[in-house]
Amino acid sequence: MSDRAPPVTIDTARRALAARFAGAGLDSPELDARLLVGAALSLDLTGLVSHGQRQLTADEAARIERLAQRRLGGEPVARILGAKEFWGLPLRLSAETLVPRPDTETVVELALEALGSDRRNRRLCIADLGTGSGAILLALLSELPNAIGIGTDLSLDALLTARDNAVRLGLADRADFVACSYASALSGWFDLIVSNPPYIRAGDIAGLAIEVRAHDPLRALDGGVDGLDAYRALIPQAAGLLRPGGALVVEVGQGQSGDVEGLMTKAGLQVDFPATRADLAGIPRAVIGRKKP
Ligand SMILES: C[S@@+](CC[C@H](N)C(=O)[O-])C[C@H]1O[C@@H](n2cnc3c(N)ncnc32)[C@H](O)[C@@H]1O
């Protein structure tokens, strides 16, 4: 009788990996296993299904195992792949960009709503403060064919990544990127300013999941002692750059919407009712303030 291990097919490897991920308590074991096996073999979902019964080579099995070890060590799938989908757009990531979160799509939704139903025909000027991978700005430009936009960040690595994403998505002719603190280098008038700034209280960062604390850049997370430092800086700047009737839409952390509404009011913005939009978990996630018309 042969003592060689039985041949492993792509399907068996994927199922075994999902079971290991489930056993390790990962949130989405099936999806993670599918994405990593697909990445190791350069196969999309259709390829994984159609090649499911093909046997793995030793090299392929080793490639899958290397990615599995990274995931089991707490590295998010998006970091391993270097890419994440946001608002249906494939975005590249780099060391200094946050992995864009589905919750942030709430900011895009509220911003689009604030621009009104004729928004696709309007010539709009948009700023995204702390643009990271460019996620919010590029999502908005993809929906607004007559808009132009500028993204700012302190990280040059993030700005280069955002620019690369704009090029890949065919939006580069309407998107600029500049290194500065929030809106400090901007002038002129904006119809819409958006931001998902760092808003985690400094003391809470050590208690975040390893996927976040060890793999998202600290600069993208750290909101100072009470988590509100970025809002204190950017809300007065934005209030001075909005056209009459223009809107500022920011993402907030859990429990921060009241404080952020207060900072908007103090900066002279009108806080509409309702001023917030909840994410899928029902948590107020985006806050809007408007410059008086
Ligand atoms: C929470 S991340 C958001 C990234 C991206 N907008 C998104 O939603 O995925 C915050 C971003 O703000 C940037 N940032 C931090 N401090 C900044 C500052 N003073 N001025 C401009 N950007 C800043 C970080 O580098 C990071 O890219």
Ligand as a Chemical Component Dictionary entry (heavy atoms), coordinates in Angstrom:
data_LIG
# 
_chem_comp.id                   LIG 
_chem_comp.type                 NON-POLYMER 
_chem_comp.pdbx_formal_charge   0 
_chem_comp.three_letter_code    LIG 
# 
loop_
_chem_comp_atom.comp_id 
_chem_comp_atom.atom_id 
_chem_comp_atom.alt_atom_id 
_chem_comp_atom.type_symbol 
_chem_comp_atom.charge 
_chem_comp_atom.model_Cartn_x 
_chem_comp_atom.model_Cartn_y 
_chem_comp_atom.model_Cartn_z 
_chem_comp_atom.pdbx_ordinal 
LIG C1  C1  C 0  -9.311  56.950 8.666 1  
LIG S1  S1  S 1  -8.159  57.212 7.348 2  
LIG C2  C2  C 0  -9.300  57.433 5.997 3  
LIG C3  C3  C 0  -8.734  57.140 4.662 4  
LIG C4  C4  C 0  -9.777  57.183 3.524 5  
LIG N1  N1  N 0  -10.381 58.485 3.423 6  
LIG C5  C5  C 0  -10.848 56.145 3.748 7  
LIG O1  O1  O 0  -11.959 56.508 4.145 8  
LIG O2  O2  O -1 -10.579 54.938 3.553 9  
LIG C6  C6  C 0  -7.601  58.846 7.711 10 
LIG C7  C7  C 0  -6.593  59.420 6.735 11 
LIG O3  O3  O 0  -6.247  60.730 7.198 12 
LIG C8  C8  C 0  -4.858  60.935 7.010 13 
LIG N2  N2  N 0  -4.438  61.984 7.951 14 
LIG C9  C9  C 0  -4.130  61.898 9.255 15 
LIG N3  N3  N 0  -3.827  63.112 9.750 16 
LIG C10 C10 C 0  -3.958  63.994 8.729 17 
LIG C11 C11 C 0  -3.799  65.401 8.607 18 
LIG N4  N4  N 0  -3.436  66.162 9.653 19 
LIG N5  N5  N 0  -4.016  65.960 7.403 20 
LIG C12 C12 C 0  -4.389  65.209 6.331 21 
LIG N6  N6  N 0  -4.577  63.875 6.397 22 
LIG C13 C13 C 0  -4.355  63.275 7.576 23 
LIG C14 C14 C 0  -4.239  59.586 7.240 24 
LIG O4  O4  O 0  -2.963  59.491 6.649 25 
LIG C15 C15 C 0  -5.296  58.675 6.604 26 
LIG O5  O5  O 0  -4.998  58.472 5.238 27 
# 
loop_
_chem_comp_bond.comp_id 
_chem_comp_bond.atom_id_1 
_chem_comp_bond.atom_id_2 
_chem_comp_bond.value_order 
_chem_comp_bond.pdbx_ordinal 
LIG C1  S1  SING 1  
LIG S1  C2  SING 2  
LIG S1  C6  SING 3  
LIG C2  C3  SING 4  
LIG C3  C4  SING 5  
LIG C4  N1  SING 6  
LIG C4  C5  SING 7  
LIG C5  O1  DOUB 8  
LIG C5  O2  SING 9  
LIG C6  C7  SING 10 
LIG C7  O3  SING 11 
LIG C7  C15 SING 12 
LIG O3  C8  SING 13 
LIG C8  N2  SING 14 
LIG C8  C14 SING 15 
LIG N2  C9  SING 16 
LIG N2  C13 SING 17 
LIG C9  N3  DOUB 18 
LIG N3  C10 SING 19 
LIG C10 C11 SING 20 
LIG C10 C13 DOUB 21 
LIG C11 N4  SING 22 
LIG C11 N5  DOUB 23 
LIG N5  C12 SING 24 
LIG C12 N6  DOUB 25 
LIG N6  C13 SING 26 
LIG C14 O4  SING 27 
LIG C14 C15 SING 28 
LIG C15 O5  SING 29 
# 
